Amino acid sequence: MLEKILQDDEIGNFLMKSVKLSKVQLDTLLITITGKQEISLNKMILKRDNGVVSKGSFNRTLKQAKKNVEISLFTIIALEYFSIIEKSHIINLIKIADTLKKINSNKLINENVSTILDQLSYALTNVYNKK
């Protein structure tokens, strides 16, 4: 499922390089979120990009993915709590994510997307530097 999403998605591929989740974990999360109410576990397993795995393996990967998401969220909270980043930066990160979704849906010219992603990378690298 994830491979199909990332096929022509420069932004998604860029983000995958820097997230705590592996591609398999994100793929598994996406499958469970998009199909939780409509398909069985066996059918979810068949949707995985890396082929069929056991139910136990699928559930382990899902558990790891959820734990990594939880750790990431606690990290954001801790960074703000200890004044390493400001609340306004967290709000801006949410706005950036929303903007990236809009950019991706408009399919901008690749060089424009590359410039935006370079600027994003620079901004995120420097968000916690106090001046």
VMD Tcl script that draws the C-alpha trace (Angstrom):
set ca {
  {0.00 0.00 0.00}
  {2.74 2.49 0.97}
  {4.79 1.83 -2.18}
  {1.78 2.82 -4.29}
  {1.33 6.01 -2.26}
  {5.03 6.93 -2.45}
  {5.39 6.08 -6.14}
  {5.12 9.67 -7.40}
  {5.20 11.45 -4.05}
  {8.41 13.44 -3.62}
  {7.23 14.87 -0.31}
  {6.29 11.46 1.10}
  {9.65 10.00 0.07}
  {11.46 12.95 1.63}
  {9.58 12.53 4.91}
  {10.21 8.76 5.00}
  {13.95 9.43 5.22}
  {13.57 11.17 8.57}
  {10.78 9.45 10.47}
  {11.05 7.02 13.36}
  {8.81 4.50 11.55}
  {10.18 1.98 9.09}
  {8.45 1.65 5.72}
  {7.01 -1.71 6.83}
  {5.64 -0.16 10.02}
  {4.08 2.79 8.20}
  {2.66 0.46 5.56}
  {1.09 -1.66 8.31}
  {-0.37 1.38 10.08}
  {-1.85 2.70 6.85}
  {-3.45 -0.67 6.10}
  {-5.04 -0.90 9.53}
  {-6.29 2.69 9.49}
  {-7.78 2.53 6.01}
  {-9.27 -0.93 6.32}
  {-9.99 -1.51 9.98}
  {-13.77 -1.64 9.72}
  {-14.15 -3.11 6.28}
  {-11.66 -5.97 5.96}
  {-10.39 -8.87 8.02}
  {-6.86 -9.27 9.36}
  {-6.16 -11.87 6.66}
  {-7.08 -9.37 3.95}
  {-5.02 -6.63 5.60}
  {-2.00 -8.94 5.57}
  {-2.44 -9.47 1.82}
  {-2.22 -5.69 1.24}
  {1.32 -5.41 2.63}
  {3.96 -4.23 0.19}
  {6.52 -6.83 1.31}
  {4.19 -9.76 0.71}
  {2.28 -12.11 2.94}
  {3.43 -12.54 6.54}
  {2.02 -14.41 9.50}
  {-0.66 -12.83 11.67}
  {1.86 -12.70 14.51}
  {4.41 -10.84 12.38}
  {1.77 -8.39 11.16}
  {0.61 -7.71 14.71}
  {4.21 -7.32 15.99}
  {4.95 -4.79 13.27}
  {1.73 -2.94 14.09}
  {2.65 -2.90 17.80}
  {6.15 -1.56 16.98}
  {4.67 1.14 14.75}
  {2.21 2.26 17.41}
  {5.00 2.34 20.01}
  {7.20 4.46 17.73}
  {4.32 6.90 17.16}
  {3.77 7.10 20.92}
  {7.48 7.74 21.53}
  {7.50 10.46 18.88}
  {4.52 12.21 20.44}
  {6.05 12.02 23.92}
  {9.26 13.44 22.46}
  {7.41 16.47 21.11}
  {5.73 16.99 24.48}
  {9.04 16.64 26.34}
  {10.78 19.10 24.00}
  {8.14 21.70 24.71}
  {8.00 20.88 28.43}
  {11.74 21.41 28.83}
  {11.60 24.57 26.68}
  {13.79 23.09 23.97}
  {11.21 24.07 21.40}
  {8.38 26.53 21.82}
  {4.67 25.85 21.62}
  {4.49 28.09 18.56}
  {6.99 25.81 16.79}
  {4.74 22.80 17.38}
  {1.76 24.72 16.02}
  {3.86 25.72 13.00}
  {4.86 22.09 12.43}
  {1.20 21.16 12.18}
  {0.65 24.02 9.73}
  {3.64 22.84 7.69}
  {2.25 19.31 7.51}
  {-1.09 20.68 6.33}
  {0.64 22.83 3.73}
  {2.65 19.84 2.48}
  {-0.60 17.91 1.96}
  {-2.00 20.80 -0.07}
  {1.20 21.10 -2.11}
  {1.20 17.38 -2.84}
  {-2.43 17.42 -3.95}
  {-1.65 20.28 -6.37}
  {1.31 18.42 -7.91}
  {3.71 21.33 -8.16}
  {6.65 21.26 -10.52}
  {9.45 19.09 -9.07}
  {11.97 21.91 -8.75}
  {9.48 23.92 -6.66}
  {8.86 20.93 -4.39}
  {12.61 20.35 -4.02}
  {13.13 23.95 -2.97}
  {10.31 23.71 -0.43}
  {11.72 20.46 0.99}
  {15.21 21.94 1.26}
  {13.80 24.89 3.17}
  {11.75 22.57 5.38}
  {14.81 20.47 6.17}
  {16.80 23.57 7.09}
  {13.98 24.95 9.26}
  {13.45 21.67 11.12}
  {17.16 21.22 11.72}
  {17.33 24.67 13.27}
  {13.98 24.84 15.11}
  {15.50 23.97 18.48}
  {18.52 26.25 18.22}
  {18.08 29.13 20.60}
  {19.49 32.45 19.49}
}
mol new
graphics top color blue
foreach p $ca { graphics top sphere $p radius 0.5 }
foreach p [lrange $ca 0 end-1] q [lrange $ca 1 end] { graphics top cylinder $p $q radius 0.2 }
display resetview
